[in-house]
């Protein structure tokens, strides 16, 4: 039971949400992600991928705020998805010290830089916005532990593909987890770059 090996406060939060039994996808993927490996998590819609992303991110950060620089980055396709994920993260971090921040193209880069500098644990962003932050030294990656990409099919688009390649070149070392419904050949290509020695979990 992968939930029983999560941080006790995360287990309490799951109990509050009446989430008691992991999906088949979560049973397979959570232990592999917890091992620290780079992982391709392949599962159909509604298999529990986004919840897995949230739980493993909180677990990696030991469910508490430390320092000022982001220790987790989550990349999503657009502002709408970023805001939805932000709201879900807030539900899981309510009454907790963890600081979640969301950035997107429509929010000026300088505003994001100054707000991130005030202290962030989890940074949610879109490819273009994240790349701009990295290129302008708007975010420190010194403490980054985990980089997750939700519904990563969007990385097959030319501009997003270029952005992720640029972003990952700026990161010295961290764990990468890609969530997708199918293993697209272009996603597989990342094995030669930042997804080296990766494992594949399918449900």
PLY file of the C-alpha trace (Angstrom):
ply
format ascii 1.0
element vertex 203
property float x
property float y
property float z
element edge 202
property int vertex1
property int vertex2
end_header
0.00 0.00 0.00
1.93 3.04 -1.23
-0.19 5.51 0.80
0.96 3.90 4.08
4.57 4.75 3.29
3.86 8.46 2.74
4.54 11.19 5.31
2.01 10.85 8.21
0.60 14.35 7.57
0.03 13.51 3.89
-1.85 10.39 5.03
-3.99 12.59 7.30
-4.77 14.87 4.36
-5.79 11.88 2.19
-8.07 10.70 5.01
-9.68 14.17 5.11
-10.36 13.89 1.38
-11.65 10.35 1.91
-9.03 8.95 -0.46
-8.33 5.53 1.04
-7.38 3.18 -1.78
-4.69 3.94 -4.36
-5.50 3.38 -8.04
-3.61 0.66 -9.94
-1.47 3.43 -11.46
-0.63 4.89 -8.04
0.25 1.48 -6.60
2.77 0.98 -9.42
4.14 4.51 -9.78
4.48 5.98 -6.26
7.18 3.53 -5.02
9.22 4.01 -8.23
9.04 7.82 -8.00
9.93 7.65 -4.28
13.06 5.68 -5.20
14.46 8.86 -6.79
14.73 7.55 -10.36
13.75 9.52 -13.46
10.35 8.11 -14.41
7.97 8.07 -17.37
4.53 7.54 -15.82
2.16 6.31 -18.53
-1.50 5.89 -17.68
-4.95 6.58 -19.14
-7.11 9.56 -18.22
-8.52 9.39 -14.67
-5.91 6.86 -13.52
-4.71 9.21 -10.77
-1.69 10.81 -12.44
-2.18 14.35 -11.12
-2.83 13.14 -7.55
0.33 11.01 -7.83
2.26 14.10 -8.93
1.02 16.08 -5.93
1.60 13.31 -3.38
5.12 12.48 -4.57
6.06 16.17 -4.70
4.88 16.72 -1.12
6.68 13.54 -0.04
9.94 14.61 -1.70
9.80 17.94 0.14
9.08 16.15 3.44
5.85 18.18 3.58
7.51 21.30 4.99
8.99 24.62 3.88
12.77 24.97 3.79
14.88 27.90 2.56
13.75 30.30 -0.16
14.55 28.64 -3.51
12.07 26.23 -5.16
12.70 22.57 -4.39
10.01 21.33 -6.77
9.01 22.53 -10.23
5.85 21.44 -12.05
5.52 22.23 -15.74
2.07 22.32 -17.39
0.77 23.27 -20.83
-1.07 26.54 -20.15
-2.34 29.07 -17.60
-5.73 27.33 -17.12
-4.11 24.01 -16.18
-1.53 25.84 -14.04
-4.28 27.58 -12.03
-6.25 24.33 -11.57
-3.17 22.51 -10.33
-2.29 25.44 -8.05
-5.74 25.26 -6.43
-5.38 21.50 -5.91
-1.93 21.92 -4.36
-3.37 24.59 -2.04
-6.00 22.12 -0.84
-3.23 19.66 0.07
-1.01 22.30 1.70
-3.71 24.11 3.71
-2.54 24.68 7.31
0.98 23.68 6.25
4.12 25.80 5.86
4.75 24.81 2.21
4.67 27.74 -0.22
3.18 27.14 -3.68
3.61 29.67 -6.49
2.09 29.75 -9.98
3.54 31.60 -12.97
2.39 32.00 -16.59
3.12 34.17 -19.65
0.46 36.79 -18.89
2.14 37.60 -15.55
5.12 39.92 -16.10
8.49 38.22 -15.67
9.77 40.89 -13.24
6.69 40.42 -11.03
7.30 36.67 -10.95
11.00 37.15 -10.13
10.30 39.46 -7.19
7.52 37.24 -5.81
9.59 34.04 -6.16
12.49 35.78 -4.38
10.25 36.10 -1.29
10.39 32.30 -0.89
8.78 29.40 -2.76
8.86 25.61 -2.26
6.77 24.46 -5.24
6.82 26.41 -8.51
4.11 25.67 -11.11
4.61 27.21 -14.54
4.22 26.95 -18.32
7.18 26.20 -20.65
7.55 29.71 -22.07
7.19 31.44 -18.71
9.56 29.03 -16.97
12.17 29.34 -19.71
12.07 33.13 -19.44
12.62 32.90 -15.67
15.61 30.63 -16.20
17.13 32.76 -18.95
16.85 35.92 -16.82
18.21 34.25 -13.66
14.78 34.76 -12.10
14.85 31.53 -10.15
17.55 29.59 -8.32
17.83 25.88 -9.12
20.44 25.19 -6.43
17.96 23.37 -4.17
15.79 21.76 -6.86
14.95 18.14 -6.03
12.12 17.14 -8.36
10.88 18.40 -11.74
7.48 16.99 -12.80
5.65 17.51 -16.08
1.88 16.95 -16.04
0.18 15.63 -19.22
3.51 15.97 -21.00
2.12 15.38 -24.53
2.28 19.15 -25.03
6.09 18.89 -25.13
5.75 17.46 -28.64
4.88 21.00 -29.81
7.93 22.70 -31.28
8.03 25.74 -28.96
7.42 23.67 -25.79
10.03 21.11 -26.85
12.60 23.87 -27.36
11.68 25.42 -24.00
12.09 22.18 -22.02
15.45 21.50 -23.66
16.61 24.99 -22.70
15.24 24.76 -19.14
16.78 21.37 -18.36
20.20 22.50 -19.57
20.13 25.10 -16.76
19.55 22.47 -14.05
22.64 20.73 -12.65
20.88 17.68 -11.15
17.40 16.67 -10.04
14.79 13.95 -10.47
12.50 14.21 -13.52
9.02 12.66 -13.69
6.95 12.84 -16.90
3.24 11.98 -16.83
1.55 11.04 -20.08
-1.32 8.98 -21.48
0.96 7.45 -24.14
4.70 7.13 -24.71
5.16 9.49 -27.65
8.39 8.94 -29.66
9.40 12.55 -29.01
9.07 12.04 -25.25
11.20 8.91 -25.54
13.89 11.07 -27.15
14.43 12.84 -23.81
16.25 9.69 -22.64
19.30 11.02 -24.47
19.05 14.29 -22.53
17.59 14.84 -19.05
15.68 11.52 -18.73
18.78 9.33 -18.62
18.58 5.96 -16.82
14.81 6.46 -16.62
12.23 3.86 -15.66
8.85 3.42 -17.33
5.70 2.73 -15.30
2.56 1.78 -17.24
-0.93 0.97 -16.08
0 1
1 2
2 3
3 4
4 5
5 6
6 7
7 8
8 9
9 10
10 11
11 12
12 13
13 14
14 15
15 16
16 17
17 18
18 19
19 20
20 21
21 22
22 23
23 24
24 25
25 26
26 27
27 28
28 29
29 30
30 31
31 32
32 33
33 34
34 35
35 36
36 37
37 38
38 39
39 40
40 41
41 42
42 43
43 44
44 45
45 46
46 47
47 48
48 49
49 50
50 51
51 52
52 53
53 54
54 55
55 56
56 57
57 58
58 59
59 60
60 61
61 62
62 63
63 64
64 65
65 66
66 67
67 68
68 69
69 70
70 71
71 72
72 73
73 74
74 75
75 76
76 77
77 78
78 79
79 80
80 81
81 82
82 83
83 84
84 85
85 86
86 87
87 88
88 89
89 90
90 91
91 92
92 93
93 94
94 95
95 96
96 97
97 98
98 99
99 100
100 101
101 102
102 103
103 104
104 105
105 106
106 107
107 108
108 109
109 110
110 111
111 112
112 113
113 114
114 115
115 116
116 117
117 118
118 119
119 120
120 121
121 122
122 123
123 124
124 125
125 126
126 127
127 128
128 129
129 130
130 131
131 132
132 133
133 134
134 135
135 136
136 137
137 138
138 139
139 140
140 141
141 142
142 143
143 144
144 145
145 146
146 147
147 148
148 149
149 150
150 151
151 152
152 153
153 154
154 155
155 156
156 157
157 158
158 159
159 160
160 161
161 162
162 163
163 164
164 165
165 166
166 167
167 168
168 169
169 170
170 171
171 172
172 173
173 174
174 175
175 176
176 177
177 178
178 179
179 180
180 181
181 182
182 183
183 184
184 185
185 186
186 187
187 188
188 189
189 190
190 191
191 192
192 193
193 194
194 195
195 196
196 197
197 198
198 199
199 200
200 201
201 202
